[in-house]
């Protein structure tokens, strides 16, 4: 499927109306023509655009890396505040979620640094 999309994109890019805007193909280059060469190029250069989340997920269970206050379990004075603590991918762009988490983290850190407060 990716191979066919690649071929279609090349076909579209070679249309006459695009002549003034096109130069020599840089990547993968004109020598990559066969299906196996195209597939090898896709395998070697392909990447996803998904946001990585959940690699240090927060939660209340023993398997959670962080607690709900973003503290790393088993390591004192270390918090994580990025998409890795999200237990699952949200259905929208994660930027707003990360900004909200950063605001909450700053509150948690500020409140935890008050005299007599537990962090």
Secondary structure, 3 states (H helix, E strand, C coil): CHHHHHHHHHHHHCCHHHHHHCCCCCCCCCCCCCHHHHHHHHHHHCCCCCCCCCCCCECCCCCCCECCCCEECCCCCCECCCHHHCCCCCCCCCHHHHHHHHHHHHHHHHHHCCCCCCC
